[in-house]
């Protein structure tokens, strides 16, 4: 198995392992590479849905996505994300997934099933590198802050894609089942011990300890800070490619430059724990 670094801050392509039937020592090596590189990629995996889920389950317990959980689903679920002429891209901004839950995912497994002839890459950013690049004073200041997250922007995104009437039937259930939650602005990785900015993007409502304008100013500064290319890596998809990223230390964005060309990806995530 070869681990080929892609970017200065994060990212590596893993070659020489068949993820359809990996050995235990290969899974352990992939997990080690993930912790070191924060996001890893596999080309041309030939995975189907069952194989995708089976491989992800080697790393932890696959999650039931909240939208399906409120509808009574109990089995691990895929989230199919389709962009196209009738469904414009909606994830072209830096974020960590589902931070509006008390225990956001540990890792995500994303497989490309339809890619455009051009455009449609995905980017990832290292929030450990972004945190380390702050001044000593700014790190100390951010360490003591907590952020309130909620699912308002997620529900609005569903309304844009599906229509307000279609979403109304379950929007209140989603708000009741997943009320606003507070997370630290800086979290400590439970396995590596490294500190990272926890950036939920549109899921972040306010910094609890600061006045509204102070919090907005800090959000503005940090948003510009993490947007620096020195913290990023980028992947050009082929059908069958698989990306795995550590949700505890990264952000990502699905570039919308392929629109109106179609793109489809399938994602499952692994249960995480409460950020500290």
N, C-alpha and C positions, 0 to 999 in steps of 0.2 A: 504494500500500500504506500503510495506516494502522496505527500501533502505539499502542494505547490502554492506558496503565498501569492496573493493577487494585489494587495494594496499595502501602503505603508502602515496604516493604523489597524486594519482588520481584513479578514477575508482570505480564504484558501480554497482551491479546487482539490478534491480528493480523487485519486485515480487508483485503479488496480484492485477494486473491491466491488463485488456484485451485491448491491443492497437488497436484492430479492431473496438472498439466502446467506446473510453474513454470519461468520463464526463469532463466538463470544468474545474472543480476543480482538477481532476486528471492530466489534461494537464498542469495546472499551477504548480502542485507539481512536475511533471516530469521536467519541465523547471527549477524550483528552484534546483532540484537535479543535473541537468546538469551543472548549473552555479557553484555549489559547488564542484562537483566531476569531471567535465570536460569531462568525457566519461561515458555513462551509457549503460547497457545491459539488454536485455529481452530474456528469453529462450522460444523456442517453440511457436512462436507467431501465427502460421498458417495464416500469412498475404499472400495475393496474390498481384499482381502488383498494382491493383486499391487501395487496402487497404493500401499498403505501401505508395503510393503517397498521399492518403487522410490523413493519419496520419501525414506525414511530413508537409502537408499544414496547419496543426493546429499550427505550430511554425513559419510560415513565407511564403514567396512566393517561391515555387519551381523554380529552375533555368532551363534555357535551356543551356545544355553543349555547350561550344564554338565551338567544332567540328561540332555539329549539327546546331548551329546558322548560321554558314557561308554557310550551305547548304540550308538555307531558313526555317528551322524548327522554329516554334514559340511556340509550346506547351511544357510544362515541359517534360523533358526527363530523362530516366534512362540511366546510363552507366553500361553496362554488362561487367564484367571483367572475362575472362576465361583463366585459366592456364591449360596446358596439354602438352602432348608429342610434339605437333606441335606449341605450344605457351608458351615458358618458362616464368616463373614469372619475372616481370619487376619492381616491386614496393618494393623490399626488401632493402629499405634505408629510413632514417628518412626524412620526408617532410611534408609540409602542402599543401593541394590541390590548384592547379590552381592559384598560386601566380603570374603568368605571366599576370593576368588580373588586371585592375585598382581597381576592387571591388571584391576581393576573397570571397568565400562562408562564410556564418555565421556558418552553421552547416551541417553535413553530416549524412545520414541515410543509413546504409549498412546492407543488408540482405543476409544471406547465402542460396543458392539454391542447391549447390552440394559441399560436403566436402569430403576430402580424409580420408582413414581409419586411417592415422596417419600423423602428421605434418600439416602445413598450418595454424598455429595460426596467429593472428594479434596482434601487440603490439602498445601501445600508450605511449607518453611521455608528461609530464607536463612542458610547457615552462614558466609557472609562477614560479614553484618550481626551475627550472633551473636558471632563472633570479635571484630569491631571493638568491640562493646559491653563486652567484658571490660576489667578494669583493666589498666594497663600491667604491673604485677607478675604478674598471672595469665596474661597473654599470654606473657610471658617464660617462666614456669614450664611452661606447656602446650607451648610450642614445642619443648622438648627431649625430649618423651615419645613412646613408641611403644606401640601396642596390639596384642595378639594377637587375631586374628579366626579363627573356624572355622565349619563348617557344621552344628554340633550342633543349633541351633534350627531350621535349615531342614529337616533330616531329621525332627526331632520334629513339625514342622508337616505334613510329608507323611504321617507315621504317623497323625496325628489325622484327616486327610482321607481317606486311602486304607486305613488299617489297617496294623498292624505287620507282618503276614505278607506283605502285598503289597510293602512297602517293603524288607523284609529282603534280597530278591534283588539289589538294587543299592546299598544303603546303604554296604556296605563298599567297593564300587568307587568310590563318590563320595568317601569319606574318603581312600582311597588316591590317587586322581587329584588331589584338592584338599586337601592337608594344611594344618594351621594356618599362617597367614601373619601377618607383622608389618607394620603400616602406621603412619605417623606420626599422632598425634592431631590435629596441625595440618598440612594440606597446602598447598602453593603451587600455584595454578592455572597450568597450563603456557601458557595464552594471555593471560590478563589480568595475571598476576603477583600477584594478590591472595591473601591467606591466608584459609583457611576451616577450621573444625572438620570433621574427618572422623568422622561418626557412623554406625556400622553397626548401632546398636540391639542387638537380641538376638544379633547375630553377634560382638559384642565380648566377649571372655573376661576379659582382665586387662590392666592397664597394666604393662608389663615392668619399668620402673624403680622401681615402688612396691611396698610391702608390700600384702598382700591387702586389709586394712581401709582403708588409705590410698587404694588404687585405687577401692574401692567408694564411698568418701566423695566422691572427685572425680567419678566417674560420676554419683552422685546429684545433686551440685551442677550439673553440666553438663546433665543431663537436665531439671532444673527450669528452668535458664537458657534452653535452646532452646525450651521449651514456652511462652514468652511470646508473646502474640499480635502484638506489634510486629514479629516476624520472619516472620509468616505471610501467605499468601494462600490463597484457597479457591475451588474451581470446582464449579459445579452442572452436571452432565452432561446433554447431550441425545444421542440416538443419532446417531452420525456425527461427534461432536466429536473433536478430536485435541489432545493435550497433548504438548509436547516440553520436557524439562527437562535441565539440565546436572547430571549425576550427580557432578561434581567439586566442586560448591559448594552443593548443596541436600540437604535431607531431605524425605521425604513420608510421608503416612499415608493409607490408604483407610478412611474412616470406616465403622463398622459399624452405624450407626443405621437402616439400611434393613432389617435382618434381622427376619423370615425372608423378606422380599421378595427377588426374584432380581436380580442384577447380573452382567453379563459384560463384560469388557474384554479387549482383545488388545494385547500389547506386544512390540515388538522393541527391541533395544538395539544401540548402536554400540560397537565395540571401543575400549577405552581403553588407558592405559599405567600404568606403576608409579607410584603416588603418591609424591611427594617433598616 
